[in-house]
Amino acid sequence: MHTLTLTIDGMSCAHCVRAATDALRAVPGVAEARVSLHPPQAVVTGTATEEALIAALAEEGYPAASQTP
Ligand SMILES: [Cu+2]
C-alpha cells in the first residue's frame, strides 16, 4: 500500500470531483481516493500504479500529473 498525490486539470465543479473520484475508485488496487477541487488534486491510497490512475483520469477527460517530487 502506498499513497499517491496527483494534480488534476479540467475539473470545474462538484460533478467533476464526483466523476474523477468514481474513475479512480474503479481502478484495480485503489483502496481509497479523495478528490478535492481547491486545490485540484487527488490523494489515492492502495496498490494501483500512478500510470493506471493517470490513465483513468485521462479517460474521463481530466489530464493529471504526479505531484510526487
Ligand atoms: Cu464539473
N, CA, C, O and the ligand as a Tripos MOL2 file, in Angstrom:
@<TRIPOS>MOLECULE
protein
  277   275    70     0     0
PROTEIN
NO_CHARGES

@<TRIPOS>ATOM
      1 N           0.8430   -1.2000    0.0000 N.3       1 MET1
      2 CA          0.0000    0.0000    0.0000 C.3       1 MET1
      3 C           0.8780    1.2490    0.0000 C.2       1 MET1
      4 O           1.9040    1.3200    0.6760 O.2       1 MET1
      5 N           0.4410    2.2130   -0.7710 N.am      2 HIS2
      6 CA          1.1290    3.4870   -0.7790 C.3       2 HIS2
      7 C           0.0990    4.5820   -1.0050 C.2       2 HIS2
      8 O          -1.0440    4.3050   -1.3680 O.2       2 HIS2
      9 N           0.5030    5.8050   -0.7910 N.am      3 THR3
     10 CA         -0.3780    6.9380   -1.0310 C.3       3 THR3
     11 C           0.2490    7.8170   -2.0920 C.2       3 THR3
     12 O           1.4100    8.2120   -1.9830 O.2       3 THR3
     13 N          -0.5340    8.1230   -3.1290 N.am      4 LEU4
     14 CA         -0.0520    8.9540   -4.2330 C.3       4 LEU4
     15 C          -0.9030   10.2140   -4.3060 C.2       4 LEU4
     16 O          -2.1120   10.1760   -4.0810 O.2       4 LEU4
     17 N          -0.2560   11.3290   -4.6250 N.am      5 THR5
     18 CA         -0.9800   12.5810   -4.8180 C.3       5 THR5
     19 C          -0.8150   13.0170   -6.2570 C.2       5 THR5
     20 O           0.2990   13.0930   -6.7760 O.2       5 THR5
     21 N          -1.9620   13.3090   -6.9080 N.am      6 LEU6
     22 CA         -1.9600   13.7250   -8.3060 C.3       6 LEU6
     23 C          -2.5760   15.1050   -8.4260 C.2       6 LEU6
     24 O          -3.5390   15.4170   -7.7240 O.2       6 LEU6
     25 N          -2.0410   15.9260   -9.2950 N.am      7 THR7
     26 CA         -2.6680   17.1910   -9.6500 C.3       7 THR7
     27 C          -3.5690   16.9290  -10.8550 C.2       7 THR7
     28 O          -3.1600   16.2840  -11.8200 O.2       7 THR7
     29 N          -4.8090   17.4410  -10.7860 N.am      8 ILE8
     30 CA         -5.7950   17.1660  -11.8380 C.3       8 ILE8
     31 C          -6.1890   18.4610  -12.5410 C.2       8 ILE8
     32 O          -6.5100   19.4620  -11.9000 O.2       8 ILE8
     33 N          -6.1590   18.4200  -13.8630 N.am      9 ASP9
     34 CA         -6.5930   19.5650  -14.6710 C.3       9 ASP9
     35 C          -8.0240   19.3440  -15.1550 C.2       9 ASP9
     36 O          -8.4680   18.2070  -15.3140 O.2       9 ASP9
     37 N          -8.7390   20.4440  -15.3870 N.am     10 GLY10
     38 CA        -10.0130   20.3560  -16.0900 C.3      10 GLY10
     39 C         -11.2380   20.1770  -15.2170 C.2      10 GLY10
     40 O         -12.3510   20.0790  -15.7350 O.2      10 GLY10
     41 N         -11.0600   20.1300  -13.8940 N.am     11 MET11
     42 CA        -12.2410   19.9990  -13.0240 C.3      11 MET11
     43 C         -12.7830   21.3880  -12.7090 C.2      11 MET11
     44 O         -12.0290   22.2990  -12.3680 O.2      11 MET11
     45 N         -14.1180   21.5400  -12.8280 N.am     12 SER12
     46 CA        -14.6960   22.8670  -12.5930 C.3      12 SER12
     47 C         -15.8110   22.8820  -11.5570 C.2      12 SER12
     48 O         -16.2020   23.9530  -11.0920 O.2      12 SER12
     49 N         -16.3290   21.7160  -11.1870 N.am     13 CYS13
     50 CA        -17.4470   21.7180  -10.2390 C.3      13 CYS13
     51 C         -17.5040   20.4030   -9.4790 C.2      13 CYS13
     52 O         -16.6860   19.5070   -9.6880 O.2      13 CYS13
     53 N         -18.4830   20.3070   -8.5960 N.am     14 ALA14
     54 CA        -18.6140   19.1140   -7.7590 C.3      14 ALA14
     55 C         -18.8750   17.8590   -8.5970 C.2      14 ALA14
     56 O         -18.4930   16.7550   -8.2100 O.2      14 ALA14
     57 N         -19.5270   18.0410   -9.7430 N.am     15 HIS15
     58 CA        -19.7790   16.8910  -10.6100 C.3      15 HIS15
     59 C         -18.4680   16.3090  -11.1240 C.2      15 HIS15
     60 O         -18.2970   15.0920  -11.1870 O.2      15 HIS15
     61 N         -17.5530   17.1880  -11.4870 N.am     16 CYS16
     62 CA        -16.2340   16.7430  -11.9480 C.3      16 CYS16
     63 C         -15.5120   15.9860  -10.8290 C.2      16 CYS16
     64 O         -14.8940   14.9500  -11.0750 O.2      16 CYS16
     65 N         -15.5910   16.4970   -9.6260 N.am     17 VAL17
     66 CA        -14.9500   15.8470   -8.4800 C.3      17 VAL17
     67 C         -15.5110   14.4430   -8.3080 C.2      17 VAL17
     68 O         -14.7720   13.4870   -8.0750 O.2      17 VAL17
     69 N         -16.8310   14.3350   -8.4250 N.am     18 ARG18
     70 CA        -17.5070   13.0410   -8.3020 C.3      18 ARG18
     71 C         -17.0460   12.0810   -9.4080 C.2      18 ARG18
     72 O         -16.7370   10.9190   -9.1460 O.2      18 ARG18
     73 N         -17.0060   12.5870  -10.6440 N.am     19 ALA19
     74 CA        -16.6090   11.7440  -11.7740 C.3      19 ALA19
     75 C         -15.1610   11.2790  -11.6250 C.2      19 ALA19
     76 O         -14.8400   10.1220  -11.8970 O.2      19 ALA19
     77 N         -14.3000   12.1850  -11.1930 N.am     20 ALA20
     78 CA        -12.8910   11.8280  -11.0120 C.3      20 ALA20
     79 C         -12.7440   10.8130   -9.8780 C.2      20 ALA20
     80 O         -11.9630    9.8680   -9.9780 O.2      20 ALA20
     81 N         -13.4980   11.0170   -8.8080 N.am     21 THR21
     82 CA        -13.4450   10.0910   -7.6730 C.3      21 THR21
     83 C         -13.9010    8.7000   -8.0980 C.2      21 THR21
     84 O         -13.2540    7.7030   -7.7770 O.2      21 THR21
     85 N         -15.0150    8.6370   -8.8210 N.am     22 ASP22
     86 CA        -15.5270    7.3460   -9.2860 C.3      22 ASP22
     87 C         -14.5330    6.6660  -10.2140 C.2      22 ASP22
     88 O         -14.3260    5.4560  -10.1240 O.2      22 ASP22
     89 N         -13.9140    7.4410  -11.1100 N.am     23 ALA23
     90 CA        -12.9360    6.8770  -12.0450 C.3      23 ALA23
     91 C         -11.7530    6.2760  -11.2940 C.2      23 ALA23
     92 O         -11.2740    5.1950  -11.6360 O.2      23 ALA23
     93 N         -11.2920    6.9820  -10.2760 N.am     24 LEU24
     94 CA        -10.1400    6.4850   -9.5120 C.3      24 LEU24
     95 C         -10.5140    5.2430   -8.7080 C.2      24 LEU24
     96 O          -9.7400    4.2880   -8.6400 O.2      24 LEU24
     97 N         -11.7040    5.2560   -8.0990 N.am     25 ARG25
     98 CA        -12.1170    4.1160   -7.2680 C.3      25 ARG25
     99 C         -12.3470    2.8640   -8.1060 C.2      25 ARG25
    100 O         -12.3310    1.7530   -7.5760 O.2      25 ARG25
    101 N         -12.5620    3.0350   -9.4180 N.am     26 ALA26
    102 CA        -12.7840    1.8910  -10.3010 C.3      26 ALA26
    103 C         -11.4710    1.2270  -10.7250 C.2      26 ALA26
    104 O         -11.4800    0.1320  -11.2890 O.2      26 ALA26
    105 N         -10.3570    1.8840  -10.4570 N.am     27 VAL27
    106 CA         -9.0570    1.3050  -10.8390 C.3      27 VAL27
    107 C          -8.7170    0.1720   -9.8730 C.2      27 VAL27
    108 O          -8.7680    0.3540   -8.6560 O.2      27 VAL27
    109 N          -8.3660   -1.0060  -10.4180 N.am     28 PRO28
    110 CA         -7.9920   -2.1220   -9.5430 C.3      28 PRO28
    111 C          -6.8420   -1.7400   -8.6070 C.2      28 PRO28
    112 O          -5.8440   -1.1610   -9.0340 O.2      28 PRO28
    113 N          -6.9990   -2.0700   -7.3400 N.am     29 GLY29
    114 CA         -5.9450   -1.7980   -6.3730 C.3      29 GLY29
    115 C          -6.1470   -0.5200   -5.5830 C.2      29 GLY29
    116 O          -5.4030   -0.2490   -4.6400 O.2      29 GLY29
    117 N          -7.1480    0.2690   -5.9570 N.am     30 VAL30
    118 CA         -7.3850    1.5140   -5.2230 C.3      30 VAL30
    119 C          -8.2180    1.2100   -3.9770 C.2      30 VAL30
    120 O          -9.3310    0.6930   -4.0720 O.2      30 VAL30
    121 N          -7.6660    1.5350   -2.8160 N.am     31 ALA31
    122 CA         -8.3850    1.3200   -1.5600 C.3      31 ALA31
    123 C          -9.2270    2.5410   -1.2120 C.2      31 ALA31
    124 O         -10.3600    2.4120   -0.7490 O.2      31 ALA31
    125 N          -8.6690    3.7210   -1.4370 N.am     32 GLU32
    126 CA         -9.4140    4.9440   -1.1520 C.3      32 GLU32
    127 C          -8.9050    6.0600   -2.0580 C.2      32 GLU32
    128 O          -7.7060    6.1790   -2.3120 O.2      32 GLU32
    129 N          -9.8440    6.8750   -2.5410 N.am     33 ALA33
    130 CA         -9.4780    8.0130   -3.3880 C.3      33 ALA33
    131 C         -10.2350    9.2360   -2.8920 C.2      33 ALA33
    132 O         -11.4620    9.2220   -2.7950 O.2      33 ALA33
    133 N          -9.5020   10.2770   -2.5830 N.am     34 ARG34
    134 CA        -10.1430   11.5310   -2.1550 C.3      34 ARG34
    135 C          -9.7370   12.6250   -3.1260 C.2      34 ARG34
    136 O          -8.5530   12.9050   -3.3130 O.2      34 ARG34
    137 N         -10.7390   13.2370   -3.7370 N.am     35 VAL35
    138 CA        -10.5080   14.2720   -4.7390 C.3      35 VAL35
    139 C         -11.0260   15.5990   -4.2040 C.2      35 VAL35
    140 O         -12.1150   15.6650   -3.6340 O.2      35 VAL35
    141 N         -10.2430   16.6500   -4.3900 N.am     36 SER36
    142 CA        -10.6810   17.9910   -3.9950 C.3      36 SER36
    143 C         -10.5740   18.9240   -5.1870 C.2      36 SER36
    144 O          -9.7980   18.6940   -6.1150 O.2      36 SER36
    145 N         -11.3790   19.9920   -5.1370 N.am     37 LEU37
    146 CA        -11.3880   20.9760   -6.2220 C.3      37 LEU37
    147 C         -10.4090   22.1130   -5.9260 C.2      37 LEU37
    148 O          -9.7900   22.6660   -6.8350 O.2      37 LEU37
    149 N         -10.2800   22.4470   -4.6640 N.am     38 HIS38
    150 CA         -9.3690   23.5090   -4.2220 C.3      38 HIS38
    151 C          -8.5130   22.9780   -3.0970 C.2      38 HIS38
    152 O          -8.9580   22.9350   -1.9500 O.2      38 HIS38
    153 N          -7.2810   22.5690   -3.4040 N.am     39 PRO39
    154 CA         -6.6330   22.5300   -4.7170 C.3      39 PRO39
    155 C          -7.1560   21.3670   -5.5490 C.2      39 PRO39
    156 O          -7.6900   20.4060   -4.9950 O.2      39 PRO39
    157 N          -7.0090   21.4370   -6.8810 N.am     40 PRO40
    158 CA         -7.4900   20.3550   -7.7500 C.3      40 PRO40
    159 C          -6.5380   19.1600   -7.7220 C.2      40 PRO40
    160 O          -5.6040   19.0660   -8.5180 O.2      40 PRO40
    161 N          -6.7990   18.2580   -6.7910 N.am     41 GLN41
    162 CA         -5.8930   17.1280   -6.6530 C.3      41 GLN41
    163 C          -6.6110   15.8950   -6.1240 C.2      41 GLN41
    164 O          -7.7340   15.9610   -5.6240 O.2      41 GLN41
    165 N          -5.9230   14.7740   -6.2520 N.am     42 ALA42
    166 CA         -6.4360   13.5180   -5.7240 C.3      42 ALA42
    167 C          -5.3750   12.9020   -4.8260 C.2      42 ALA42
    168 O          -4.1850   12.9200   -5.1370 O.2      42 ALA42
    169 N          -5.8300   12.3620   -3.7140 N.am     43 VAL43
    170 CA         -4.9590   11.6010   -2.8310 C.3      43 VAL43
    171 C          -5.4920   10.1740   -2.8380 C.2      43 VAL43
    172 O          -6.6140    9.9090   -2.4080 O.2      43 VAL43
    173 N          -4.6650    9.2660   -3.3340 N.am     44 VAL44
    174 CA         -5.1160    7.8900   -3.5610 C.3      44 VAL44
    175 C          -4.2550    6.9250   -2.7580 C.2      44 VAL44
    176 O          -3.0260    6.9850   -2.7910 O.2      44 VAL44
    177 N          -4.9270    6.0370   -2.0400 N.am     45 THR45
    178 CA         -4.2420    5.0100   -1.2610 C.3      45 THR45
    179 C          -4.5440    3.6520   -1.8720 C.2      45 THR45
    180 O          -5.6680    3.3910   -2.3010 O.2      45 THR45
    181 N          -3.5340    2.7870   -1.9110 N.am     46 GLY46
    182 CA         -3.7500    1.4380   -2.4220 C.3      46 GLY46
    183 C          -2.5020    0.9090   -3.0900 C.2      46 GLY46
    184 O          -1.3830    1.3060   -2.7630 O.2      46 GLY46
    185 N          -2.7140    0.0010   -4.0380 N.am     47 THR47
    186 CA         -1.5850   -0.6300   -4.7090 C.3      47 THR47
    187 C          -1.5590   -0.3000   -6.2090 C.2      47 THR47
    188 O          -0.6860   -0.7800   -6.9310 O.2      47 THR47
    189 N          -2.5090    0.5150   -6.6770 N.am     48 ALA48
    190 CA         -2.5500    0.8700   -8.1020 C.3      48 ALA48
    191 C          -1.3300    1.7120   -8.4750 C.2      48 ALA48
    192 O          -0.8100    2.4710   -7.6570 O.2      48 ALA48
    193 N          -0.8840    1.5640   -9.7220 N.am     49 THR49
    194 CA          0.2470    2.3680  -10.1700 C.3      49 THR49
    195 C          -0.2290    3.7770  -10.5260 C.2      49 THR49
    196 O          -1.3930    4.0020  -10.8590 O.2      49 THR49
    197 N           0.6920    4.6930  -10.4440 N.am     50 GLU50
    198 CA          0.4110    6.0820  -10.7940 C.3      50 GLU50
    199 C          -0.0350    6.1770  -12.2580 C.2      50 GLU50
    200 O          -0.9140    6.9680  -12.5990 O.2      50 GLU50
    201 N           0.5850    5.3580  -13.1180 N.am     51 GLU51
    202 CA          0.2400    5.3650  -14.5420 C.3      51 GLU51
    203 C          -1.2190    4.9650  -14.7450 C.2      51 GLU51
    204 O          -1.9180    5.5570  -15.5670 O.2      51 GLU51
    205 N          -1.6800    3.9610  -13.9970 N.am     52 ALA52
    206 CA         -3.0700    3.4980  -14.1300 C.3      52 ALA52
    207 C          -4.0440    4.5740  -13.6680 C.2      52 ALA52
    208 O          -5.1050    4.7560  -14.2650 O.2      52 ALA52
    209 N          -3.6860    5.2830  -12.6090 N.am     53 LEU53
    210 CA         -4.5580    6.3460  -12.0930 C.3      53 LEU53
    211 C          -4.6460    7.4960  -13.0880 C.2      53 LEU53
    212 O          -5.7270    8.0220  -13.3500 O.2      53 LEU53
    213 N          -3.4970    7.8800  -13.6380 N.am     54 ILE54
    214 CA         -3.4670    8.9800  -14.6120 C.3      54 ILE54
    215 C          -4.2490    8.5930  -15.8640 C.2      54 ILE54
    216 O          -4.9420    9.4270  -16.4480 O.2      54 ILE54
    217 N          -4.1400    7.3380  -16.2750 N.am     55 ALA55
    218 CA         -4.8770    6.8680  -17.4590 C.3      55 ALA55
    219 C          -6.3780    6.9040  -17.2170 C.2      55 ALA55
    220 O          -7.1410    7.2880  -18.1040 O.2      55 ALA55
    221 N          -6.8120    6.5050  -16.0150 N.am     56 ALA56
    222 CA         -8.2400    6.5070  -15.6900 C.3      56 ALA56
    223 C          -8.7970    7.9220  -15.6970 C.2      56 ALA56
    224 O          -9.9080    8.1520  -16.1750 O.2      56 ALA56
    225 N          -8.0350    8.8640  -15.1740 N.am     57 LEU57
    226 CA         -8.4880   10.2630  -15.1600 C.3      57 LEU57
    227 C          -8.5150   10.8310  -16.5730 C.2      57 LEU57
    228 O          -9.4350   11.5680  -16.9300 O.2      57 LEU57
    229 N          -7.5130   10.4930  -17.3760 N.am     58 ALA58
    230 CA         -7.4680   10.9890  -18.7580 C.3      58 ALA58
    231 C          -8.6770   10.4970  -19.5420 C.2      58 ALA58
    232 O          -9.2270   11.2190  -20.3730 O.2      58 ALA58
    233 N          -9.0810    9.2660  -19.2700 N.am     59 GLU59
    234 CA        -10.2390    8.6840  -19.9490 C.3      59 GLU59
    235 C         -11.5210    9.4650  -19.6290 C.2      59 GLU59
    236 O         -12.4330    9.5400  -20.4530 O.2      59 GLU59
    237 N         -11.5760   10.0370  -18.4400 N.am     60 GLU60
    238 CA        -12.7320   10.8420  -18.0320 C.3      60 GLU60
    239 C         -12.6260   12.2830  -18.5310 C.2      60 GLU60
    240 O         -13.5690   13.0640  -18.4010 O.2      60 GLU60
    241 N         -11.4680   12.6270  -19.1050 N.am     61 GLY61
    242 CA        -11.2750   13.9760  -19.6330 C.3      61 GLY61
    243 C         -10.5400   14.9170  -18.6900 C.2      61 GLY61
    244 O         -10.5720   16.1360  -18.8560 O.2      61 GLY61
    245 N          -9.8760   14.3300  -17.6960 N.am     62 TYR62
    246 CA         -9.1320   15.1520  -16.7500 C.3      62 TYR62
    247 C          -7.6510   14.7910  -16.7920 C.2      62 TYR62
    248 O          -7.2400   13.7920  -16.2020 O.2      62 TYR62
    249 N          -6.8480   15.5970  -17.4860 N.am     63 PRO63
    250 CA         -5.4100   15.3170  -17.5210 C.3      63 PRO63
    251 C          -4.8250   15.4600  -16.1090 C.2      63 PRO63
    252 O          -5.0820   16.4450  -15.4170 O.2      63 PRO63
    253 N          -4.0580   14.4890  -15.7100 N.am     64 ALA64
    254 CA         -3.4840   14.5210  -14.3510 C.3      64 ALA64
    255 C          -1.9790   14.3110  -14.4240 C.2      64 ALA64
    256 O          -1.4570   13.7560  -15.3910 O.2      64 ALA64
    257 N          -1.3090   14.7570  -13.3990 N.am     65 ALA65
    258 CA          0.1310   14.6070  -13.3270 C.3      65 ALA65
    259 C           0.5430   14.2690  -11.9090 C.2      65 ALA65
    260 O          -0.1380   14.6230  -10.9460 O.2      65 ALA65
    261 N           1.6630   13.5800  -11.7950 N.am     66 SER66
    262 CA          2.1960   13.2220  -10.4830 C.3      66 SER66
    263 C           2.5850   14.4670   -9.7060 C.2      66 SER66
    264 O           3.1420   15.4190  -10.2510 O.2      66 SER66
    265 N           2.2750   14.4330   -8.4150 N.am     67 GLN67
    266 CA          2.7040   15.5450   -7.5580 C.3      67 GLN67
    267 C           3.8910   15.1130   -6.7150 C.2      67 GLN67
    268 O           4.4160   15.8780   -5.9050 O.2      67 GLN67
    269 N           4.3010   13.8640   -6.9260 N.am     68 THR68
    270 CA          5.4350   13.3400   -6.1750 C.3      68 THR68
    271 C           6.7230   13.9940   -6.6780 C.2      68 THR68
    272 O           6.9800   14.0060   -7.8820 O.2      68 THR68
    273 N           7.5210   14.5270   -5.7830 N.am     69 PRO69
    274 CA          8.7430   15.2140   -6.1960 C.3      69 PRO69
    275 C           9.7120   14.2870   -6.9190 C.2      69 PRO69
    276 O          10.7890   14.7190   -7.3300 O.2      69 PRO69
    277 CU        -17.8950   19.7580  -13.3340 Cu       70 CU70
@<TRIPOS>BOND
     1     1     2 1
     2     2     3 1
     3     3     4 2
     4     3     5 am
     5     5     6 1
     6     6     7 1
     7     7     8 2
     8     7     9 am
     9     9    10 1
    10    10    11 1
    11    11    12 2
    12    11    13 am
    13    13    14 1
    14    14    15 1
    15    15    16 2
    16    15    17 am
    17    17    18 1
    18    18    19 1
    19    19    20 2
    20    19    21 am
    21    21    22 1
    22    22    23 1
    23    23    24 2
    24    23    25 am
    25    25    26 1
    26    26    27 1
    27    27    28 2
    28    27    29 am
    29    29    30 1
    30    30    31 1
    31    31    32 2
    32    31    33 am
    33    33    34 1
    34    34    35 1
    35    35    36 2
    36    35    37 am
    37    37    38 1
    38    38    39 1
    39    39    40 2
    40    39    41 am
    41    41    42 1
    42    42    43 1
    43    43    44 2
    44    43    45 am
    45    45    46 1
    46    46    47 1
    47    47    48 2
    48    47    49 am
    49    49    50 1
    50    50    51 1
    51    51    52 2
    52    51    53 am
    53    53    54 1
    54    54    55 1
    55    55    56 2
    56    55    57 am
    57    57    58 1
    58    58    59 1
    59    59    60 2
    60    59    61 am
    61    61    62 1
    62    62    63 1
    63    63    64 2
    64    63    65 am
    65    65    66 1
    66    66    67 1
    67    67    68 2
    68    67    69 am
    69    69    70 1
    70    70    71 1
    71    71    72 2
    72    71    73 am
    73    73    74 1
    74    74    75 1
    75    75    76 2
    76    75    77 am
    77    77    78 1
    78    78    79 1
    79    79    80 2
    80    79    81 am
    81    81    82 1
    82    82    83 1
    83    83    84 2
    84    83    85 am
    85    85    86 1
    86    86    87 1
    87    87    88 2
    88    87    89 am
    89    89    90 1
    90    90    91 1
    91    91    92 2
    92    91    93 am
    93    93    94 1
    94    94    95 1
    95    95    96 2
    96    95    97 am
    97    97    98 1
    98    98    99 1
    99    99   100 2
   100    99   101 am
   101   101   102 1
   102   102   103 1
   103   103   104 2
   104   103   105 am
   105   105   106 1
   106   106   107 1
   107   107   108 2
   108   107   109 am
   109   109   110 1
   110   110   111 1
   111   111   112 2
   112   111   113 am
   113   113   114 1
   114   114   115 1
   115   115   116 2
   116   115   117 am
   117   117   118 1
   118   118   119 1
   119   119   120 2
   120   119   121 am
   121   121   122 1
   122   122   123 1
   123   123   124 2
   124   123   125 am
   125   125   126 1
   126   126   127 1
   127   127   128 2
   128   127   129 am
   129   129   130 1
   130   130   131 1
   131   131   132 2
   132   131   133 am
   133   133   134 1
   134   134   135 1
   135   135   136 2
   136   135   137 am
   137   137   138 1
   138   138   139 1
   139   139   140 2
   140   139   141 am
   141   141   142 1
   142   142   143 1
   143   143   144 2
   144   143   145 am
   145   145   146 1
   146   146   147 1
   147   147   148 2
   148   147   149 am
   149   149   150 1
   150   150   151 1
   151   151   152 2
   152   151   153 am
   153   153   154 1
   154   154   155 1
   155   155   156 2
   156   155   157 am
   157   157   158 1
   158   158   159 1
   159   159   160 2
   160   159   161 am
   161   161   162 1
   162   162   163 1
   163   163   164 2
   164   163   165 am
   165   165   166 1
   166   166   167 1
   167   167   168 2
   168   167   169 am
   169   169   170 1
   170   170   171 1
   171   171   172 2
   172   171   173 am
   173   173   174 1
   174   174   175 1
   175   175   176 2
   176   175   177 am
   177   177   178 1
   178   178   179 1
   179   179   180 2
   180   179   181 am
   181   181   182 1
   182   182   183 1
   183   183   184 2
   184   183   185 am
   185   185   186 1
   186   186   187 1
   187   187   188 2
   188   187   189 am
   189   189   190 1
   190   190   191 1
   191   191   192 2
   192   191   193 am
   193   193   194 1
   194   194   195 1
   195   195   196 2
   196   195   197 am
   197   197   198 1
   198   198   199 1
   199   199   200 2
   200   199   201 am
   201   201   202 1
   202   202   203 1
   203   203   204 2
   204   203   205 am
   205   205   206 1
   206   206   207 1
   207   207   208 2
   208   207   209 am
   209   209   210 1
   210   210   211 1
   211   211   212 2
   212   211   213 am
   213   213   214 1
   214   214   215 1
   215   215   216 2
   216   215   217 am
   217   217   218 1
   218   218   219 1
   219   219   220 2
   220   219   221 am
   221   221   222 1
   222   222   223 1
   223   223   224 2
   224   223   225 am
   225   225   226 1
   226   226   227 1
   227   227   228 2
   228   227   229 am
   229   229   230 1
   230   230   231 1
   231   231   232 2
   232   231   233 am
   233   233   234 1
   234   234   235 1
   235   235   236 2
   236   235   237 am
   237   237   238 1
   238   238   239 1
   239   239   240 2
   240   239   241 am
   241   241   242 1
   242   242   243 1
   243   243   244 2
   244   243   245 am
   245   245   246 1
   246   246   247 1
   247   247   248 2
   248   247   249 am
   249   249   250 1
   250   250   251 1
   251   251   252 2
   252   251   253 am
   253   253   254 1
   254   254   255 1
   255   255   256 2
   256   255   257 am
   257   257   258 1
   258   258   259 1
   259   259   260 2
   260   259   261 am
   261   261   262 1
   262   262   263 1
   263   263   264 2
   264   263   265 am
   265   265   266 1
   266   266   267 1
   267   267   268 2
   268   267   269 am
   269   269   270 1
   270   270   271 1
   271   271   272 2
   272   271   273 am
   273   273   274 1
   274   274   275 1
   275   275   276 2
@<TRIPOS>SUBSTRUCTURE
     1 MET1         2 RESIDUE 1 A MET
     2 HIS2         6 RESIDUE 1 A HIS
     3 THR3        10 RESIDUE 1 A THR
     4 LEU4        14 RESIDUE 1 A LEU
     5 THR5        18 RESIDUE 1 A THR
     6 LEU6        22 RESIDUE 1 A LEU
     7 THR7        26 RESIDUE 1 A THR
     8 ILE8        30 RESIDUE 1 A ILE
     9 ASP9        34 RESIDUE 1 A ASP
    10 GLY10       38 RESIDUE 1 A GLY
    11 MET11       42 RESIDUE 1 A MET
    12 SER12       46 RESIDUE 1 A SER
    13 CYS13       50 RESIDUE 1 A CYS
    14 ALA14       54 RESIDUE 1 A ALA
    15 HIS15       58 RESIDUE 1 A HIS
    16 CYS16       62 RESIDUE 1 A CYS
    17 VAL17       66 RESIDUE 1 A VAL
    18 ARG18       70 RESIDUE 1 A ARG
    19 ALA19       74 RESIDUE 1 A ALA
    20 ALA20       78 RESIDUE 1 A ALA
    21 THR21       82 RESIDUE 1 A THR
    22 ASP22       86 RESIDUE 1 A ASP
    23 ALA23       90 RESIDUE 1 A ALA
    24 LEU24       94 RESIDUE 1 A LEU
    25 ARG25       98 RESIDUE 1 A ARG
    26 ALA26      102 RESIDUE 1 A ALA
    27 VAL27      106 RESIDUE 1 A VAL
    28 PRO28      110 RESIDUE 1 A PRO
    29 GLY29      114 RESIDUE 1 A GLY
    30 VAL30      118 RESIDUE 1 A VAL
    31 ALA31      122 RESIDUE 1 A ALA
    32 GLU32      126 RESIDUE 1 A GLU
    33 ALA33      130 RESIDUE 1 A ALA
    34 ARG34      134 RESIDUE 1 A ARG
    35 VAL35      138 RESIDUE 1 A VAL
    36 SER36      142 RESIDUE 1 A SER
    37 LEU37      146 RESIDUE 1 A LEU
    38 HIS38      150 RESIDUE 1 A HIS
    39 PRO39      154 RESIDUE 1 A PRO
    40 PRO40      158 RESIDUE 1 A PRO
    41 GLN41      162 RESIDUE 1 A GLN
    42 ALA42      166 RESIDUE 1 A ALA
    43 VAL43      170 RESIDUE 1 A VAL
    44 VAL44      174 RESIDUE 1 A VAL
    45 THR45      178 RESIDUE 1 A THR
    46 GLY46      182 RESIDUE 1 A GLY
    47 THR47      186 RESIDUE 1 A THR
    48 ALA48      190 RESIDUE 1 A ALA
    49 THR49      194 RESIDUE 1 A THR
    50 GLU50      198 RESIDUE 1 A GLU
    51 GLU51      202 RESIDUE 1 A GLU
    52 ALA52      206 RESIDUE 1 A ALA
    53 LEU53      210 RESIDUE 1 A LEU
    54 ILE54      214 RESIDUE 1 A ILE
    55 ALA55      218 RESIDUE 1 A ALA
    56 ALA56      222 RESIDUE 1 A ALA
    57 LEU57      226 RESIDUE 1 A LEU
    58 ALA58      230 RESIDUE 1 A ALA
    59 GLU59      234 RESIDUE 1 A GLU
    60 GLU60      238 RESIDUE 1 A GLU
    61 GLY61      242 RESIDUE 1 A GLY
    62 TYR62      246 RESIDUE 1 A TYR
    63 PRO63      250 RESIDUE 1 A PRO
    64 ALA64      254 RESIDUE 1 A ALA
    65 ALA65      258 RESIDUE 1 A ALA
    66 SER66      262 RESIDUE 1 A SER
    67 GLN67      266 RESIDUE 1 A GLN
    68 THR68      270 RESIDUE 1 A THR
    69 PRO69      274 RESIDUE 1 A PRO
    70 CU70       277 GROUP 0 **** ****
